Structure formats: C-alpha cells, structure tokens
Amino acid sequence: MSIFKHISALLLASVMIIGLSACESQGPFEDAGESMDDAFDRTWDAIDDATDGN
C-alpha cells in the first residue's frame, strides 16, 4: 500500500474519531469509537512500519 493511501486512511480515521468523540451517547456509539481507536492505532502502526519508523 502506498504512503498516500496510508496517510489518507489516517486522515479519514482521525476525522471519524473526532466526530465520534463529540457524541455523548453510550452503547453502540461508544463501541464504534473504540473500534475507530483500534483502527487508528493499526493505521498508525502500518504507516510507521512503511516508513521504517522515521
């Protein structure tokens, strides 16, 4: 996957996390937020791996 796709995924995940964090609802939204946090972490790790951590 190209660095552009990694960065695009990171930006998309960031926007979605920010949007979900604004919700004060509990339940499915909280679960979705946790899933997005995990996706953000995996995306960041993939970018870090693709750029050799620099």
MOPAC internal coordinates of N, CA, C and O (Angstrom, degrees):
PM7 1SCF
backbone

  N    0.0000 0     0.00 0     0.00 0    0    0    0
  C    1.4503 1     0.00 0     0.00 0    1    0    0
  C    1.5235 1   107.77 1     0.00 0    2    1    0
  O    1.2310 1   120.60 1   -44.44 1    3    2    1
  N    1.3118 1   116.46 1   135.56 1    3    2    1
  C    1.4599 1   119.97 1  -176.58 1    5    3    2
  C    1.5328 1   110.78 1   -74.00 1    6    5    3
  O    1.2310 1   121.50 1   -19.47 1    7    6    5
  N    1.3090 1   114.74 1   160.53 1    7    6    5
  C    1.4641 1   120.37 1  -179.57 1    9    7    6
  C    1.5339 1   110.20 1   -62.67 1   10    9    7
  O    1.2310 1   120.44 1   147.13 1   11   10    9
  N    1.3430 1   116.77 1   -32.87 1   11   10    9
  C    1.4599 1   120.25 1   177.73 1   13   11   10
  C    1.5239 1   110.96 1   -61.75 1   14   13   11
  O    1.2310 1   120.26 1   137.73 1   15   14   13
  N    1.3145 1   117.12 1   -42.27 1   15   14   13
  C    1.4639 1   120.51 1   179.22 1   17   15   14
  C    1.5251 1   110.50 1   -67.06 1   18   17   15
  O    1.2310 1   120.16 1   142.75 1   19   18   17
  N    1.3236 1   117.30 1   -37.25 1   19   18   17
  C    1.4622 1   120.62 1   178.08 1   21   19   18
  C    1.5271 1   110.37 1   -64.76 1   22   21   19
  O    1.2310 1   120.96 1   134.76 1   23   22   21
  N    1.3041 1   115.78 1   -45.24 1   23   22   21
  C    1.4646 1   119.59 1  -179.82 1   25   23   22
  C    1.5253 1   110.42 1   -65.94 1   26   25   23
  O    1.2310 1   120.45 1   139.72 1   27   26   25
  N    1.3369 1   116.75 1   -40.28 1   27   26   25
  C    1.4700 1   120.07 1   177.64 1   29   27   26
  C    1.5208 1   110.67 1   -61.16 1   30   29   27
  O    1.2310 1   120.39 1   135.85 1   31   30   29
  N    1.3237 1   116.86 1   -44.15 1   31   30   29
  C    1.4610 1   120.63 1   178.68 1   33   31   30
  C    1.5201 1   110.80 1   -63.02 1   34   33   31
  O    1.2310 1   120.49 1   139.78 1   35   34   33
  N    1.3159 1   116.67 1   -40.22 1   35   34   33
  C    1.4644 1   121.13 1   178.87 1   37   35   34
  C    1.5255 1   110.56 1   -62.77 1   38   37   35
  O    1.2310 1   120.37 1   134.51 1   39   38   37
  N    1.3191 1   116.90 1   -45.49 1   39   38   37
  C    1.4643 1   120.09 1   179.52 1   41   39   38
  C    1.5215 1   111.82 1   -64.79 1   42   41   39
  O    1.2310 1   120.49 1   137.92 1   43   42   41
  N    1.3159 1   116.67 1   -42.08 1   43   42   41
  C    1.4615 1   120.02 1   177.80 1   45   43   42
  C    1.5292 1   110.89 1   -62.12 1   46   45   43
  O    1.2310 1   120.86 1   134.78 1   47   46   45
  N    1.3190 1   115.97 1   -45.22 1   47   46   45
  C    1.4627 1   119.88 1   178.92 1   49   47   46
  C    1.5288 1   110.66 1   -61.60 1   50   49   47
  O    1.2310 1   120.55 1   139.44 1   51   50   49
  N    1.3302 1   116.56 1   -40.56 1   51   50   49
  C    1.4664 1   120.57 1   179.87 1   53   51   50
  C    1.5233 1   111.33 1   -61.74 1   54   53   51
  O    1.2310 1   120.68 1   134.34 1   55   54   53
  N    1.3148 1   116.31 1   -45.66 1   55   54   53
  C    1.4646 1   120.63 1  -179.95 1   57   55   54
  C    1.5272 1   110.25 1   -62.43 1   58   57   55
  O    1.2310 1   120.82 1   137.29 1   59   58   57
  N    1.3156 1   116.03 1   -42.71 1   59   58   57
  C    1.4622 1   119.29 1  -179.07 1   61   59   58
  C    1.5313 1   110.89 1   -67.70 1   62   61   59
  O    1.2310 1   120.08 1   140.92 1   63   62   61
  N    1.3195 1   117.45 1   -39.08 1   63   62   61
  C    1.4663 1   120.62 1   178.87 1   65   63   62
  C    1.5233 1   110.00 1   -63.84 1   66   65   63
  O    1.2310 1   120.49 1   136.29 1   67   66   65
  N    1.3101 1   116.67 1   -43.71 1   67   66   65
  C    1.4645 1   120.43 1   179.15 1   69   67   66
  C    1.5225 1   109.89 1   -62.37 1   70   69   67
  O    1.2310 1   120.39 1   137.36 1   71   70   69
  N    1.3203 1   116.86 1   -42.64 1   71   70   69
  C    1.4586 1   120.77 1   178.84 1   73   71   70
  C    1.5086 1   112.10 1   -63.41 1   74   73   71
  O    1.2310 1   120.13 1   137.32 1   75   74   73
  N    1.3062 1   117.37 1   -42.68 1   75   74   73
  C    1.4619 1   120.87 1  -179.41 1   77   75   74
  C    1.5252 1   112.06 1   -72.91 1   78   77   75
  O    1.2310 1   120.37 1   149.36 1   79   78   77
  N    1.3215 1   116.89 1   -30.64 1   79   78   77
  C    1.4661 1   118.58 1  -179.52 1   81   79   78
  C    1.5231 1   111.09 1   -70.26 1   82   81   79
  O    1.2310 1   120.10 1   159.01 1   83   82   81
  N    1.3205 1   117.42 1   -20.99 1   83   82   81
  C    1.4641 1   120.75 1   178.46 1   85   83   82
  C    1.5233 1   111.44 1   -75.00 1   86   85   83
  O    1.2310 1   120.01 1   162.13 1   87   86   85
  N    1.3216 1   117.58 1   -17.87 1   87   86   85
  C    1.4678 1   121.62 1   179.81 1   89   87   86
  C    1.5281 1   109.32 1   -76.60 1   90   89   87
  O    1.2310 1   120.96 1   -44.54 1   91   90   89
  N    1.3189 1   115.76 1   135.46 1   91   90   89
  C    1.4530 1   119.96 1   177.36 1   93   91   90
  C    1.5213 1   111.48 1  -100.74 1   94   93   91
  O    1.2310 1   120.53 1  -177.60 1   95   94   93
  N    1.3148 1   116.59 1     2.40 1   95   94   93
  C    1.4622 1   121.06 1  -179.44 1   97   95   94
  C    1.5234 1   110.55 1   -70.40 1   98   97   95
  O    1.2310 1   121.12 1   -29.30 1   99   98   97
  N    1.3004 1   115.46 1   150.70 1   99   98   97
  C    1.4568 1   122.07 1   175.83 1  101   99   98
  C    1.5236 1   108.18 1  -102.63 1  102  101   99
  O    1.2310 1   120.84 1    -4.48 1  103  102  101
  N    1.2979 1   116.01 1   175.52 1  103  102  101
  C    1.4614 1   120.20 1   175.36 1  105  103  102
  C    1.5085 1   112.69 1    88.78 1  106  105  103
  O    1.2310 1   120.19 1    53.13 1  107  106  105
  N    1.3392 1   117.25 1  -126.87 1  107  106  105
  C    1.4605 1   120.16 1  -173.34 1  109  107  106
  C    1.5325 1   113.02 1   -62.00 1  110  109  107
  O    1.2310 1   120.12 1   149.00 1  111  110  109
  N    1.3219 1   117.37 1   -31.00 1  111  110  109
  C    1.4602 1   119.48 1   178.86 1  113  111  110
  C    1.5226 1   111.06 1   -69.05 1  114  113  111
  O    1.2310 1   120.84 1   142.15 1  115  114  113
  N    1.3016 1   116.00 1   -37.85 1  115  114  113
  C    1.4529 1   119.84 1   177.33 1  117  115  114
  C    1.5352 1   110.16 1   -64.59 1  118  117  115
  O    1.2310 1   120.66 1   136.98 1  119  118  117
  N    1.3342 1   116.34 1   -43.02 1  119  118  117
  C    1.4650 1   120.40 1   176.59 1  121  119  118
  C    1.5241 1   111.20 1   -61.62 1  122  121  119
  O    1.2310 1   120.52 1   138.06 1  123  122  121
  N    1.3204 1   116.62 1   -41.94 1  123  122  121
  C    1.4592 1   120.30 1   178.73 1  125  123  122
  C    1.5253 1   110.36 1   -63.80 1  126  125  123
  O    1.2310 1   120.49 1   140.79 1  127  126  125
  N    1.3155 1   116.66 1   -39.21 1  127  126  125
  C    1.4639 1   120.28 1   177.99 1  129  127  126
  C    1.5173 1   111.66 1   -63.10 1  130  129  127
  O    1.2310 1   120.50 1   138.42 1  131  130  129
  N    1.3111 1   116.65 1   -41.58 1  131  130  129
  C    1.4625 1   119.94 1   177.94 1  133  131  130
  C    1.5277 1   110.75 1   -65.69 1  134  133  131
  O    1.2310 1   120.48 1   141.79 1  135  134  133
  N    1.3272 1   116.68 1   -38.21 1  135  134  133
  C    1.4644 1   120.29 1   176.93 1  137  135  134
  C    1.5217 1   110.40 1   -63.62 1  138  137  135
  O    1.2310 1   120.68 1   139.68 1  139  138  137
  N    1.3248 1   116.31 1   -40.32 1  139  138  137
  C    1.4621 1   119.95 1   178.63 1  141  139  138
  C    1.5230 1   110.73 1   -67.03 1  142  141  139
  O    1.2310 1   120.13 1   141.96 1  143  142  141
  N    1.3235 1   117.35 1   -38.04 1  143  142  141
  C    1.4621 1   120.28 1   176.26 1  145  143  142
  C    1.5256 1   110.29 1   -59.75 1  146  145  143
  O    1.2310 1   120.76 1   136.30 1  147  146  145
  N    1.3259 1   116.15 1   -43.70 1  147  146  145
  C    1.4627 1   120.27 1   178.15 1  149  147  146
  C    1.5239 1   110.71 1   -63.41 1  150  149  147
  O    1.2310 1   120.40 1   137.18 1  151  150  149
  N    1.3304 1   116.84 1   -42.82 1  151  150  149
  C    1.4643 1   121.06 1   179.46 1  153  151  150
  C    1.5232 1   110.57 1   -63.13 1  154  153  151
  O    1.2310 1   120.84 1   138.87 1  155  154  153
  N    1.3311 1   116.00 1   -41.13 1  155  154  153
  C    1.4631 1   120.91 1   177.82 1  157  155  154
  C    1.5291 1   110.19 1   -60.93 1  158  157  155
  O    1.2310 1   120.26 1   134.64 1  159  158  157
  N    1.3263 1   117.10 1   -45.36 1  159  158  157
  C    1.4657 1   120.97 1   179.33 1  161  159  158
  C    1.5241 1   111.34 1   -62.43 1  162  161  159
  O    1.2310 1   120.25 1   136.66 1  163  162  161
  N    1.3429 1   117.13 1   -43.34 1  163  162  161
  C    1.4675 1   120.42 1   179.13 1  165  163  162
  C    1.5236 1   110.95 1   -65.04 1  166  165  163
  O    1.2310 1   120.46 1   140.50 1  167  166  165
  N    1.3429 1   116.72 1   -39.50 1  167  166  165
  C    1.4620 1   120.90 1   179.19 1  169  167  166
  C    1.5170 1   110.47 1   -65.00 1  170  169  167
  O    1.2310 1   120.70 1   135.45 1  171  170  169
  N    1.3186 1   116.27 1   -44.55 1  171  170  169
  C    1.4591 1   120.37 1   179.50 1  173  171  170
  C    1.5353 1   110.23 1   -62.49 1  174  173  171
  O    1.2310 1   120.48 1   137.95 1  175  174  173
  N    1.3261 1   116.68 1   -42.05 1  175  174  173
  C    1.4668 1   120.58 1   177.59 1  177  175  174
  C    1.5218 1   110.84 1   -61.79 1  178  177  175
  O    1.2310 1   119.91 1   139.62 1  179  178  177
  N    1.3284 1   117.79 1   -40.38 1  179  178  177
  C    1.4654 1   121.48 1   179.23 1  181  179  178
  C    1.5241 1   110.92 1   -65.09 1  182  181  179
  O    1.2310 1   120.47 1   139.22 1  183  182  181
  N    1.3293 1   116.71 1   -40.78 1  183  182  181
  C    1.4666 1   120.10 1   177.37 1  185  183  182
  C    1.5167 1   109.80 1   -65.19 1  186  185  183
  O    1.2310 1   121.01 1   137.11 1  187  186  185
  N    1.3048 1   115.67 1   -42.89 1  187  186  185
  C    1.4693 1   120.32 1   179.41 1  189  187  186
  C    1.5309 1   110.60 1   -61.56 1  190  189  187
  O    1.2310 1   120.42 1   137.17 1  191  190  189
  N    1.3238 1   116.80 1   -42.83 1  191  190  189
  C    1.4603 1   120.83 1   178.40 1  193  191  190
  C    1.5319 1   111.15 1   -65.89 1  194  193  191
  O    1.2310 1   120.41 1   139.54 1  195  194  193
  N    1.3373 1   116.82 1   -40.46 1  195  194  193
  C    1.4624 1   120.78 1  -178.05 1  197  195  194
  C    1.5245 1   111.97 1   -67.36 1  198  197  195
  O    1.2310 1   120.65 1   151.89 1  199  198  197
  N    1.3091 1   116.37 1   -28.11 1  199  198  197
  C    1.4637 1   119.86 1  -179.17 1  201  199  198
  C    1.5155 1   111.50 1  -103.43 1  202  201  199
  O    1.2310 1   120.44 1  -164.88 1  203  202  201
  N    1.3006 1   116.77 1    15.12 1  203  202  201
  C    1.4777 1   123.57 1  -179.69 1  205  203  202
  C    1.5132 1   112.57 1    56.45 1  206  205  203
  O    1.2310 1   120.20 1  -149.73 1  207  206  205
  N    1.3230 1   117.22 1    30.27 1  207  206  205
  C    1.4569 1   121.75 1   174.06 1  209  207  206
  C    1.5050 1   114.74 1    75.39 1  210  209  207
  O    1.2310 1   119.65 1  -170.99 1  211  210  209
  N    1.3231 1   118.27 1     9.01 1  211  210  209
  C    1.4877 1   120.27 1  -179.07 1  213  211  210
  C    1.4760 1   110.77 1   -97.74 1  214  213  211
  O    1.2310 1   120.10 1   180.00 1  215  214  213

